[in-house]
């Protein structure tokens, strides 16, 4: 889908054009001019180096340029600008207002993506070691949906949806199934099942890079 012809699209185009071919001094981040999730590729013509603040603004503009599922994808991508990585201390640190906006956009994107889906881990019993590992990993973090205000209409919709599933005899496809714990080859921690290891841990383990050095 092509972007909407609005002021944000114009500003985005001007931002990209004005930064082409310049000399970069210091830390910069690679940006896909046409987002990969919307069909962009990794060719040189679709990549540009932006300073952290410019990169943040570019993704903010992209959230205003699309509708439907494309907009949800851009919302999620914008929220990922807050994600931790090896260069987190160099990345742009937004104001509290924009931090809140990004978090809310991620919430909306995740909600849209998961609508009608059955959680992959629904009904899987968790070993105490797994619970302790999850608790330790999340200690000190702020939940993505913290302080998001729910209207009475939202609460009623959530409650009605669950009651309908219950009345229809809904049972998760993996209800009661047990998974064999996987031990991470990088940090030796017990991870909750092969699917959990592959999707969330695995090559993302912080000890992988440390051990490589």
SEMI-391140 format. One record per residue: residue in one letter; residue number from 1; x negated, y, z of N, C-alpha, C, O, CB in turn. Coordinates in steps of 0.2 Angstrom, whole numbers, plus 5000, padded with zeros to 4 digits. Glycine has a CB too. Layout:
<pt A NUM <X Y Z> <X Y Z> <X Y Z> <X Y Z> <X Y Z>>;
...
This chain:
<pt X 1 <4996 4994 5000> <5000 5000 5000> <4996 5006 5000> <4991 5007 5004> <5005 5000 5006>>;
<pt X 2 <4997 5011 4996> <4994 5017 4996> <4996 5022 5002> <5001 5021 5004> <4995 5021 4989>>;
<pt X 3 <4991 5026 5004> <4993 5030 5010> <4998 5035 5008> <4999 5037 5002> <4987 5034 5012>>;
<pt X 4 <5002 5038 5013> <5007 5043 5012> <5004 5049 5010> <4998 5051 5012> <5011 5044 5018>>;
<pt X 5 <5007 5053 5005> <5004 5059 5003> <5006 5065 5008> <5011 5068 5007> <5006 5061 4996>>;
<pt X 6 <5002 5066 5013> <5004 5071 5018> <4997 5074 5020> <4992 5073 5017> <5007 5068 5025>>;
<pt X 7 <4998 5079 5025> <4992 5083 5027> <4986 5079 5030> <4980 5080 5029> <4994 5088 5032>>;
<pt X 8 <4988 5073 5033> <4983 5069 5036> <4979 5065 5031> <4973 5064 5032> <4986 5064 5041>>;
<pt X 9 <4982 5063 5025> <4979 5060 5020> <4974 5065 5017> <4968 5063 5015> <4984 5058 5015>>;
<pt X 10 <4976 5071 5016> <4972 5077 5013> <4966 5078 5018> <4960 5078 5015> <4976 5083 5013>>;
<pt X 11 <4967 5078 5024> <4961 5079 5029> <4956 5074 5029> <4950 5075 5029> <4964 5081 5036>>;
<pt X 12 <4959 5068 5028> <4955 5062 5028> <4950 5062 5022> <4944 5060 5022> <4959 5055 5028>>;
<pt X 13 <4953 5063 5016> <4950 5064 5010> <4944 5069 5010> <4939 5068 5008> <4954 5065 5004>>;
<pt X 14 <4946 5075 5013> <4941 5080 5014> <4935 5078 5018> <4929 5080 5017> <4944 5087 5016>>;
<pt X 15 <4937 5075 5024> <4932 5072 5029> <4927 5068 5025> <4921 5069 5026> <4935 5069 5035>>;
<pt X 16 <4929 5063 5022> <4925 5058 5018> <4921 5061 5013> <4915 5060 5013> <4929 5053 5015>>;
<pt X 17 <4924 5065 5009> <4920 5069 5003> <4915 5073 5006> <4909 5073 5003> <4925 5073 4999>>;
<pt X 18 <4916 5077 5011> <4911 5082 5014> <4905 5078 5017> <4900 5081 5018> <4915 5086 5019>>;
<pt X 19 <4906 5072 5019> <4901 5068 5022> <4897 5063 5017> <4892 5060 5019> <4903 5064 5028>>;
<pt X 20 <4899 5063 5011> <4895 5059 5006> <4888 5062 5005> <4887 5068 5004> <4899 5058 5000>>;
<pt X 21 <4883 5057 5004> <4876 5059 5002> <4872 5063 5007> <4867 5066 5005> <4877 5063 4996>>;
<pt X 22 <4875 5064 5013> <4871 5069 5018> <4866 5065 5021> <4866 5058 5021> <4876 5072 5023>>;
<pt X 23 <4861 5068 5024> <4856 5065 5028> <4858 5064 5036> <4860 5069 5039> <4849 5069 5028>>;
<pt X 24 <4857 5058 5038> <4859 5057 5045> <4854 5057 5050> <4848 5054 5048> <4863 5050 5045>>;
<pt X 25 <4854 5061 5055> <4849 5061 5060> <4852 5059 5067> <4857 5062 5070> <4847 5069 5061>>;
<pt X 26 <4850 5053 5069> <4852 5050 5076> <4857 5045 5074> <4858 5042 5069> <4855 5056 5080>>;
<pt X 27 <4861 5043 5080> <4865 5038 5080> <4871 5039 5075> <4874 5044 5076> <4867 5036 5087>>;
<pt X 28 <4873 5034 5071> <4879 5035 5067> <4882 5028 5066> <4879 5023 5068> <4877 5038 5060>>;
<pt X 29 <4889 5028 5064> <4892 5022 5064> <4895 5021 5056> <4897 5025 5053> <4898 5022 5069>>;
<pt X 30 <4895 5014 5054> <4897 5013 5047> <4905 5013 5047> <4908 5009 5052> <4894 5006 5045>>;
<pt X 31 <4908 5016 5042> <4915 5016 5042> <4917 5014 5035> <4914 5016 5030> <4917 5024 5043>>;
<pt X 32 <4922 5010 5035> <4925 5008 5028> <4930 5013 5026> <4935 5014 5029> <4929 5001 5029>>;
<pt X 33 <4929 5016 5021> <4933 5021 5018> <4940 5019 5017> <4945 5022 5019> <4931 5024 5011>>;
<pt X 34 <4941 5013 5013> <4947 5009 5013> <4947 5004 5018> <4943 4999 5017> <4949 5007 5006>>;
<pt X 35 <4950 5004 5023> <4950 4999 5029> <4950 4992 5026> <4954 4990 5021> <4955 5000 5034>>;
<pt X 36 <4946 4987 5029> <4946 4980 5027> <4952 4977 5027> <4954 4973 5023> <4940 4977 5031>>;
<pt X 37 <4956 4978 5033> <4962 4975 5034> <4968 4977 5028> <4973 4975 5028> <4965 4977 5041>>;
<pt X 38 <4966 4982 5025> <4971 4985 5019> <4968 4983 5012> <4970 4986 5007> <4972 4992 5020>>;
<pt X 39 <4963 4979 5012> <4960 4977 5006> <4953 4980 5004> <4950 4978 4999> <4965 4979 5000>>;
<pt X 40 <4950 4984 5008> <4944 4987 5007> <4938 4981 5008> <4939 4976 5011> <4942 4992 5012>>;
<pt X 41 <4932 4983 5005> <4927 4978 5005> <4921 4981 5008> <4921 4986 5011> <4925 4975 4998>>;
<pt X 42 <4915 4977 5008> <4909 4979 5011> <4904 4982 5006> <4898 4982 5007> <4906 4973 5015>>;
<pt X 43 <4907 4984 5000> <4902 4987 4995> <4900 4994 4997> <4903 4997 5001> <4906 4987 4988>>;
<pt X 44 <4894 4996 4994> <4891 5002 4996> <4896 5008 4995> <4896 5013 4999> <4885 5003 4992>>;
<pt X 45 <4900 5007 4989> <4905 5013 4988> <4910 5014 4993> <4914 5019 4993> <4907 5011 4981>>;
<pt X 46 <4911 5008 4997> <4917 5009 5002> <4915 5010 5009> <4918 5010 5013> <4921 5002 5001>>;
<pt X 47 <4908 5011 5009> <4905 5012 5016> <4902 5019 5017> <4899 5022 5012> <4900 5007 5018>>;
<pt X 48 <4903 5022 5022> <4900 5029 5024> <4898 5029 5031> <4901 5026 5035> <4905 5034 5022>>;
<pt X 49 <4892 5032 5032> <4890 5033 5039> <4893 5040 5042> <4892 5045 5039> <4882 5034 5039>>;
<pt X 50 <4896 5039 5048> <4899 5044 5051> <4896 5045 5058> <4895 5040 5062> <4907 5044 5051>>;
<pt X 51 <4896 5051 5061> <4894 5052 5068> <4900 5049 5072> <4905 5050 5070> <4892 5059 5069>>;
<pt X 52 <4899 5047 5078> <4904 5044 5083> <4910 5048 5083> <4916 5046 5082> <4901 5044 5089>>;
<pt X 53 <4910 5055 5084> <4916 5059 5084> <4920 5059 5077> <4926 5059 5077> <4914 5066 5086>>;
<pt X 54 <4916 5059 5072> <4919 5059 5065> <4922 5053 5064> <4928 5052 5061> <4914 5061 5060>>;
<pt X 55 <4919 5047 5066> <4922 5041 5065> <4929 5040 5069> <4934 5037 5067> <4917 5035 5068>>;
<pt X 56 <4929 5043 5075> <4935 5043 5079> <4940 5046 5076> <4946 5044 5076> <4933 5045 5086>>;
<pt X 57 <4939 5052 5073> <4944 5057 5070> <4946 5053 5064> <4952 5053 5062> <4941 5063 5068>>;
<pt X 58 <4942 5050 5060> <4944 5046 5054> <4949 5041 5055> <4954 5041 5052> <4938 5043 5050>>;
<pt X 59 <4948 5037 5061> <4953 5032 5062> <4959 5035 5065> <4965 5032 5064> <4950 5027 5067>>;
<pt X 60 <4959 5041 5069> <4965 5044 5071> <4969 5046 5065> <4975 5045 5065> <4963 5050 5075>>;
<pt X 61 <4966 5049 5060> <4970 5051 5054> <4973 5045 5050> <4978 5046 5048> <4965 5055 5049>>;
<pt X 62 <4969 5040 5050> <4972 5034 5047> <4979 5031 5050> <4983 5029 5046> <4967 5028 5047>>;
<pt X 63 <4980 5032 5056> <4986 5030 5060> <4992 5035 5057> <4998 5033 5058> <4985 5031 5067>>;
<pt X 64 <4990 5040 5054> <4996 5045 5052> <4997 5044 5045> <5001 5048 5042> <4994 5052 5054>>;
<pt X 65 <4993 5040 5041> <4994 5039 5034> <4998 5034 5031> <4998 5033 5025> <4987 5039 5031>>;
<pt X 66 <5000 5029 5036> <5003 5023 5033> <5010 5022 5037> <5011 5025 5042> <4999 5017 5034>>;
<pt X 67 <5014 5017 5035> <5020 5015 5038> <5020 5008 5038> <5016 5004 5036> <5026 5018 5034>>;
<pt X 68 <5025 5005 5042> <5026 4998 5043> <5020 4994 5046> <5017 4997 5050> <5028 4995 5036>>;
<pt X 69 <5019 4988 5043> <5014 4984 5046> <5007 4987 5045> <5002 4986 5049> <5014 4977 5042>>;
<pt X 70 <5006 4991 5039> <5000 4995 5038> <4998 4999 5044> <4992 5000 5046> <5000 4998 5031>>;
<pt X 71 <5003 5003 5046> <5002 5008 5051> <5000 5004 5058> <4996 5006 5062> <5009 5012 5053>>;
<pt X 72 <5003 4998 5059> <5002 4994 5065> <4994 4992 5065> <4991 4992 5070> <5006 4988 5066>>;
<pt X 73 <4992 4990 5059> <4985 4988 5058> <4980 4994 5060> <4975 4993 5063> <4984 4986 5051>>;
<pt X 74 <4982 5000 5057> <4978 5006 5058> <4978 5008 5066> <4973 5010 5068> <4981 5012 5054>>;
<pt X 75 <4984 5007 5069> <4985 5008 5076> <4980 5004 5080> <4976 5006 5085> <4992 5007 5079>>;
<pt X 76 <4980 4998 5078> <4975 4993 5082> <4968 4995 5080> <4964 4994 5085> <4977 4986 5079>>;
<pt X 77 <4966 4996 5074> <4959 4998 5073> <4957 5004 5077> <4952 5005 5079> <4959 4999 5065>>;
<pt X 78 <4962 5009 5077> <4960 5015 5081> <4959 5014 5088> <4954 5016 5092> <4966 5020 5081>>;
<pt X 79 <4963 5009 5091> <4962 5007 5098> <4956 5003 5099> <4953 5004 5105> <4968 5002 5100>>;
<pt X 80 <4953 5000 5094> <4947 4996 5095> <4941 5001 5095> <4935 4999 5096> <4946 4992 5089>>;
<pt X 81 <4942 5008 5094> <4937 5012 5094> <4935 5013 5102> <4929 5016 5103> <4939 5019 5091>>;
<pt X 82 <4939 5011 5106> <4938 5011 5113> <4934 5005 5116> <4932 5004 5121> <4944 5012 5117>>;
<pt X 83 <4934 5000 5111> <4931 4993 5114> <4924 4993 5115> <4920 4997 5112> <4932 4988 5108>>;
<pt X 84 <4922 4989 5120> <4915 4989 5122> <4911 4985 5117> <4913 4980 5114> <4914 4986 5129>>;
<pt X 85 <4904 4988 5116> <4900 4984 5111> <4893 4986 5114> <4892 4990 5118> <4901 4986 5104>>;
<pt X 86 <4888 4984 5110> <4881 4985 5112> <4879 4993 5112> <4874 4995 5115> <4876 4981 5108>>;
<pt X 87 <4883 4996 5108> <4881 5004 5107> <4886 5008 5111> <4887 5014 5109> <4881 5006 5100>>;
<pt X 88 <4890 5005 5116> <4896 5008 5119> <4894 5015 5122> <4897 5020 5122> <4899 5004 5124>>;
<pt X 89 <4888 5015 5125> <4885 5022 5128> <4884 5027 5123> <4884 5033 5125> <4879 5021 5132>>;
<pt X 90 <4883 5025 5116> <4882 5031 5111> <4889 5032 5108> <4889 5038 5104> <4877 5028 5106>>;
<pt X 91 <4894 5029 5108> <4900 5030 5105> <4904 5036 5108> <4902 5038 5113> <4905 5024 5105>>;
<pt X 92 <4908 5039 5104> <4912 5045 5106> <4916 5043 5111> <4920 5038 5111> <4916 5048 5100>>;
<pt X 93 <4916 5047 5117> <4920 5046 5122> <4926 5051 5122> <4925 5057 5123> <4916 5047 5129>>;
<pt X 94 <4932 5049 5120> <4938 5054 5119> <4940 5057 5126> <4939 5054 5131> <4944 5050 5116>>;
<pt X 95 <4944 5062 5126> <4947 5065 5131> <4953 5060 5134> <4954 5055 5131> <4951 5071 5130>>;
<pt X 96 <4955 5061 5140> <4960 5056 5143> <4966 5056 5139> <4969 5051 5139> <4961 5059 5150>>;
<pt X 97 <4968 5061 5136> <4974 5062 5132> <4974 5057 5126> <4978 5053 5125> <4976 5069 5130>>;
<pt X 98 <4968 5057 5122> <4967 5053 5117> <4966 5046 5119> <4968 5041 5115> <4961 5056 5112>>;
<pt X 99 <4963 5045 5124> <4962 5038 5127> <4969 5035 5128> <4970 5029 5126> <4958 5038 5133>>;
<pt X 100 <4973 5039 5131> <4980 5036 5132> <4984 5035 5126> <4987 5030 5125> <4984 5041 5137>>;
<pt X 101 <4983 5039 5121> <4986 5038 5114> <4984 5032 5111> <4988 5028 5109> <4985 5044 5110>>;
<pt X 102 <4977 5031 5111> <4974 5025 5108> <4977 5019 5111> <4979 5014 5108> <4967 5025 5108>>;
<pt X 103 <4977 5019 5118> <4980 5013 5121> <4987 5011 5120> <4989 5005 5119> <4979 5014 5129>>;
<pt X 104 <4991 5016 5119> <4998 5015 5118> <4999 5013 5111> <5003 5008 5109> <5002 5022 5118>>;
<pt X 105 <4995 5015 5106> <4995 5013 5099> <4993 5006 5098> <4996 5002 5095> <4991 5017 5095>>;
<pt X 106 <4988 5004 5102> <4986 4997 5102> <4992 4992 5105> <4994 4987 5102> <4980 4995 5107>>;
<pt X 107 <4995 4995 5110> <5001 4991 5113> <5007 4990 5108> <5009 4985 5107> <5004 4995 5119>>;
<pt X 108 <5008 4995 5104> <5013 4995 5099> <5011 4990 5093> <5015 4986 5091> <5015 5002 5096>>;
<pt X 109 <5005 4990 5092> <5002 4986 5086> <5003 4978 5088> <5005 4974 5084> <4995 4988 5084>>;
<pt X 110 <5000 4977 5094> <5001 4970 5097> <5008 4968 5098> <5009 4962 5096> <4997 4970 5104>>;
<pt X 111 <5012 4972 5100> <5019 4970 5101> <5022 4968 5094> <5026 4963 5094> <5023 4976 5104>>;
<pt X 112 <5021 4972 5089> <5023 4971 5082> <5021 4964 5079> <5024 4960 5076> <5022 4977 5078>>;
<pt X 113 <5014 4963 5080> <5011 4957 5078> <5013 4951 5081> <5014 4946 5078> <5003 4958 5079>>;
<pt X 114 <5015 4951 5088> <5017 4945 5091> <5025 4944 5091> <5027 4939 5094> <5015 4946 5098>>;
<pt X 115 <5028 4949 5088> <5036 4948 5088> <5038 4941 5085> <5036 4940 5079> <5039 4954 5085>>;
<pt X 116 <5041 4938 5089> <5044 4931 5087> <5039 4925 5087> <5041 4920 5085> <5046 4932 5079>>;
<pt X 117 <5033 4927 5089> <5028 4921 5089> <5028 4918 5096> <5030 4921 5101> <5021 4924 5088>>;
<pt X 118 <5026 4912 5097> <5025 4908 5103> <5018 4909 5105> <5014 4907 5101> <5028 4901 5103>>;
<pt X 119 <5017 4912 5111> <5010 4912 5114> <5006 4906 5113> <5009 4900 5115> <5010 4915 5121>>;
<pt X 120 <5000 4906 5110> <4996 4900 5109> <4994 4896 5116> <4993 4890 5116> <4989 4902 5106>>;
<pt X 121 <4994 4900 5121> <4993 4897 5128> <4999 4896 5132> <4998 4894 5138> <4987 4901 5131>>;
<pt X 122 <5005 4896 5129> <5011 4895 5133> <5011 4888 5136> <5011 4883 5133> <5017 4896 5129>>;
<pt X 123 <5011 4888 5143> <5012 4881 5146> <5006 4877 5148> <5006 4872 5150> <5017 4877 5143>>;
<pt X 124 <5000 4880 5146> <4994 4876 5147> <4991 4877 5154> <4990 4883 5156> <4988 4879 5142>>;
<pt X 125 <4991 4872 5158> <4989 4873 5165> <4981 4875 5165> <4977 4873 5161> <4989 4866 5169>>;
<pt X 126 <4980 4879 5170> <4973 4882 5170> <4969 4879 5176> <4971 4879 5181> <4973 4889 5170>>;
<pt X 127 <4963 4877 5175> <4959 4874 5180> <4956 4880 5184> <4956 4886 5182> <4952 4871 5177>>;
<pt X 128 <4955 4879 5191> <4953 4884 5195> <4947 4888 5193> <4946 4894 5194> <4952 4881 5202>>;
<pt X 129 <4942 4884 5190> <4936 4887 5187> <4938 4892 5182> <4934 4897 5181> <4931 4882 5185>>;
<pt X 130 <4942 4890 5178> <4944 4895 5172> <4948 4901 5175> <4946 4907 5173> <4949 4891 5167>>;
<pt X 131 <4952 4900 5180> <4955 4906 5183> <4950 4911 5186> <4951 4917 5186> <4960 4903 5189>>;
<pt X 132 <4945 4908 5190> <4940 4912 5193> <4936 4916 5188> <4934 4921 5189> <4936 4907 5197>>;
<pt X 133 <4935 4912 5182> <4931 4915 5177> <4934 4921 5174> <4932 4926 5172> <4929 4910 5171>>;
<pt X 134 <4941 4920 5172> <4945 4925 5170> <4946 4931 5174> <4945 4937 5172> <4952 4923 5168>>;
<pt X 135 <4947 4930 5181> <4947 4935 5186> <4941 4939 5186> <4941 4945 5187> <4949 4932 5193>>;
<pt X 136 <4935 4936 5186> <4929 4939 5186> <4927 4943 5180> <4925 4949 5181> <4923 4934 5187>>;
<pt X 137 <4929 4941 5174> <4928 4945 5168> <4933 4951 5168> <4931 4956 5165> <4930 4940 5162>>;
<pt X 138 <4939 4951 5171> <4943 4956 5171> <4942 4961 5177> <4946 4966 5177> <4950 4954 5171>>;
<pt X 139 <4938 4959 5181> <4937 4964 5187> <4935 4971 5185> <4930 4971 5182> <4933 4960 5192>>;
<pt X 140 <4938 4976 5188> <4936 4982 5186> <4939 4985 5180> <4938 4991 5179> <4929 4983 5186>>;
<pt X 141 <4942 4981 5175> <4945 4984 5169> <4952 4986 5170> <4955 4984 5175> <4945 4978 5164>>;
<pt X 142 <4954 4991 5166> <4960 4994 5166> <4965 4990 5161> <4963 4990 5155> <4960 5001 5165>>;
<pt X 143 <4970 4987 5163> <4975 4984 5158> <4977 4988 5152> <4978 4994 5153> <4981 4981 5161>>;
<pt X 144 <4977 4986 5146> <4979 4990 5140> <4985 4993 5141> <4987 4999 5138> <4978 4986 5134>>;
<pt X 145 <4990 4990 5144> <4997 4993 5145> <4998 4996 5152> <5004 4997 5153> <5002 4987 5144>>;
<pt X 146 <4993 4997 5155> <4994 5001 5162> <4997 5008 5161> <4994 5012 5157> <4987 5001 5166>>;
<pt X 147 <5002 5009 5165> <5005 5016 5165> <5009 5017 5158> <5012 5023 5157> <5000 5021 5165>>;
<pt X 148 <5010 5012 5154> <5015 5013 5148> <5022 5013 5151> <5024 5008 5154> <5014 5008 5143>>;
<pt X 149 <5026 5018 5150> <5032 5019 5153> <5037 5015 5149> <5037 5015 5143> <5034 5026 5153>>;
<pt X 150 <5041 5011 5152> <5046 5007 5149> <5053 5010 5150> <5055 5011 5156> <5046 4999 5151>>;
<pt X 151 <5057 5011 5145> <5064 5014 5146> <5068 5008 5148> <5067 5002 5148> <5066 5017 5139>>;
<pt X 152 <5074 5010 5151> <5079 5005 5153> <5081 5001 5147> <5083 4995 5148> <5085 5009 5156>>;
<pt X 153 <5081 5004 5141> <5083 5001 5135> <5078 4995 5133> <5080 4990 5131> <5084 5005 5129>>;
<pt X 154 <5071 4997 5134> <5066 4992 5133> <5067 4986 5138> <5066 4980 5136> <5059 4996 5134>>;
<pt X 155 <5068 4988 5144> <5068 4982 5149> <5074 4978 5148> <5074 4972 5148> <5069 4985 5156>>;
<pt X 156 <5080 4981 5146> <5086 4977 5144> <5085 4972 5138> <5087 4967 5138> <5092 4982 5143>>;
<pt X 157 <5081 4975 5133> <5080 4971 5127> <5075 4965 5129> <5076 4960 5126> <5076 4976 5122>>;
<pt X 158 <5070 4966 5133> <5066 4961 5135> <5069 4956 5139> <5068 4950 5138> <5060 4964 5139>>;
<pt X 159 <5073 4958 5144> <5077 4953 5148> <5082 4949 5144> <5083 4943 5144> <5081 4957 5153>>;
<pt X 160 <5086 4953 5139> <5091 4949 5135> <5087 4944 5130> <5090 4939 5129> <5094 4954 5131>>;
<pt X 161 <5082 4946 5128> <5078 4941 5123> <5076 4935 5127> <5077 4929 5124> <5072 4945 5120>>;
<pt X 162 <5073 4936 5133> <5071 4930 5137> <5077 4926 5139> <5077 4919 5138> <5067 4932 5143>>;
<pt X 163 <5083 4929 5141> <5089 4925 5143> <5091 4921 5137> <5094 4915 5138> <5094 4930 5146>>;
<pt X 164 <5091 4924 5131> <5094 4920 5125> <5089 4914 5124> <5092 4909 5122> <5094 4925 5119>>;
<pt X 165 <5083 4915 5124> <5078 4909 5123> <5080 4904 5128> <5080 4898 5126> <5071 4911 5123>>;
<pt X 166 <5081 4906 5134> <5082 4901 5139> <5089 4897 5138> <5089 4891 5139> <5082 4904 5146>>;
<pt X 167 <5094 4901 5136> <5100 4898 5135> <5100 4893 5129> <5104 4888 5129> <5105 4904 5134>>;
<pt X 168 <5096 4895 5124> <5095 4890 5118> <5091 4884 5120> <5090 4880 5115> <5092 4894 5113>>;
<pt X 169 <5088 4884 5126> <5084 4878 5128> <5077 4878 5125> <5074 4873 5123> <5087 4872 5125>>;
<pt X 170 <5075 4884 5125> <5068 4886 5122> <5063 4882 5126> <5062 4883 5132> <5066 4893 5122>>;
<pt X 171 <5058 4878 5123> <5052 4875 5126> <5046 4876 5122> <5046 4875 5116> <5054 4867 5127>>;
<pt X 172 <5041 4879 5125> <5035 4880 5121> <5032 4874 5118> <5033 4869 5121> <5030 4884 5125>>;
<pt X 173 <5029 4875 5112> <5027 4869 5108> <5021 4865 5112> <5020 4859 5111> <5024 4871 5101>>;
<pt X 174 <5018 4869 5116> <5012 4866 5120> <5014 4865 5128> <5009 4865 5132> <5006 4870 5119>>;
<pt X 175 <5020 4865 5129> <5022 4865 5136> <5019 4858 5139> <5021 4853 5137> <5030 4865 5137>>;
<pt X 176 <5016 4859 5145> <5013 4853 5149> <5007 4850 5146> <5004 4845 5149> <5018 4848 5149>>;
<pt X 177 <5004 4852 5140> <4999 4849 5137> <4992 4852 5141> <4992 4858 5143> <4998 4851 5130>>;
<pt X 178 <4987 4848 5141> <4981 4849 5145> <4976 4850 5140> <4975 4846 5135> <4980 4844 5150>>;
<pt X 179 <4971 4854 5141> <4965 4855 5136> <4959 4853 5140> <4958 4855 5146> <4965 4862 5133>>;
<pt X 180 <4954 4850 5136> <4948 4849 5139> <4944 4855 5140> <4943 4859 5135> <4944 4843 5135>>;
<pt X 181 <4941 4856 5145> <4937 4862 5146> <4931 4862 5142> <4927 4857 5141> <4935 4863 5153>>;
<pt X 182 <4929 4868 5139> <4923 4868 5135> <4917 4872 5139> <4919 4877 5142> <4924 4872 5128>>;
<pt X 183 <4911 4870 5138> <4906 4873 5142> <4902 4877 5137> <4900 4875 5132> <4901 4868 5145>>;
<pt X 184 <4902 4884 5138> <4898 4888 5133> <4891 4887 5133> <4887 4886 5138> <4899 4896 5135>>;
<pt X 185 <4888 4886 5127> <4881 4884 5126> <4876 4890 5127> <4870 4889 5128> <4880 4882 5119>>;
<pt X 186 <4879 4896 5128> <4875 4902 5129> <4875 4904 5137> <4869 4906 5139> <4878 4908 5126>>;
<pt X 187 <4880 4903 5140> <4880 4905 5147> <4882 4900 5152> <4882 4901 5158> <4885 4911 5148>>;
<pt X 188 <4884 4894 5150> <4886 4888 5153> <4892 4889 5158> <4893 4885 5162> <4880 4886 5158>>;
<pt X 189 <4896 4893 5156> <4902 4894 5159> <4908 4889 5156> <4907 4887 5151> <4905 4901 5159>>;
<pt X 190 <4912 4887 5161> <4918 4883 5158> <4923 4888 5155> <4926 4892 5158> <4921 4879 5164>>;
<pt X 191 <4925 4886 5149> <4930 4890 5145> <4936 4886 5144> <4935 4880 5143> <4927 4893 5139>>;
<pt X 192 <4942 4889 5145> <4948 4886 5144> <4950 4883 5138> <4954 4886 5134> <4953 4890 5147>>;
<pt X 193 <4947 4878 5135> <4949 4874 5129> <4946 4877 5123> <4943 4882 5123> <4956 4875 5128>>;
<pt X 194 <4945 4872 5118> <4942 4874 5112> <4945 4880 5108> <4941 4884 5106> <4942 4868 5107>>;
<pt X 195 <4951 4881 5108> <4954 4886 5105> <4953 4893 5108> <4951 4898 5105> <4962 4886 5105>>;
<pt X 196 <4953 4893 5115> <4951 4899 5119> <4944 4901 5118> <4942 4907 5117> <4952 4898 5126>>;
<pt X 197 <4939 4896 5117> <4932 4897 5117> <4931 4900 5110> <4927 4905 5109> <4928 4890 5117>>;
<pt X 198 <4934 4897 5105> <4933 4899 5098> <4935 4906 5097> <4932 4910 5093> <4936 4894 5093>>;
<pt X 199 <4941 4908 5099> <4945 4914 5098> <4942 4920 5102> <4941 4925 5100> <4952 4913 5099>>;
<pt X 200 <4940 4918 5109> <4938 4924 5113> <4931 4924 5115> <4928 4929 5117> <4943 4924 5119>>;
<pt X 201 <4928 4918 5116> <4921 4918 5119> <4916 4916 5114> <4914 4921 5110> <4921 4913 5125>>;
<pt X 202 <4914 4910 5113> <4910 4908 5108> <4904 4913 5106> <4900 4914 5110> <4914 4907 5102>>;
<pt X 203 <4904 4915 5100> <4899 4920 5097> <4899 4927 5100> <4895 4931 5099> <4899 4920 5090>>;
<pt X 204 <4904 4928 5104> <4905 4934 5107> <4902 4935 5114> <4902 4940 5118> <4912 4936 5108>>;
<pt X 205 <4899 4929 5116> <4896 4928 5123> <4890 4933 5124> <4886 4934 5119> <4894 4921 5124>>;
<pt X 206 <4890 4937 5129> <4885 4942 5130> <4878 4939 5131> <4873 4943 5130> <4887 4947 5136>>;
<pt X 207 <4878 4933 5133> <4872 4930 5134> <4868 4927 5128> <4862 4926 5128> <4872 4924 5139>>;
<pt X 208 <4872 4927 5122> <4869 4924 5116> <4864 4929 5114> <4858 4926 5112> <4875 4924 5111>>;
<pt X 209 <4865 4935 5113> <4860 4940 5111> <4854 4940 5116> <4848 4941 5114> <4863 4947 5110>>;
<pt X 210 <4855 4940 5123> <4850 4940 5128> <4846 4934 5127> <4839 4934 5127> <4853 4940 5135>>;
<pt X 211 <4848 4928 5126> <4844 4922 5125> <4840 4922 5119> <4835 4919 5119> <4849 4916 5125>>;
<pt X 212 <4843 4925 5114> <4839 4925 5107> <4833 4929 5108> <4828 4928 5104> <4844 4928 5102>>;
<pt X 213 <4833 4934 5112> <4827 4938 5113> <4822 4935 5118> <4817 4938 5120> <4829 4945 5116>>;
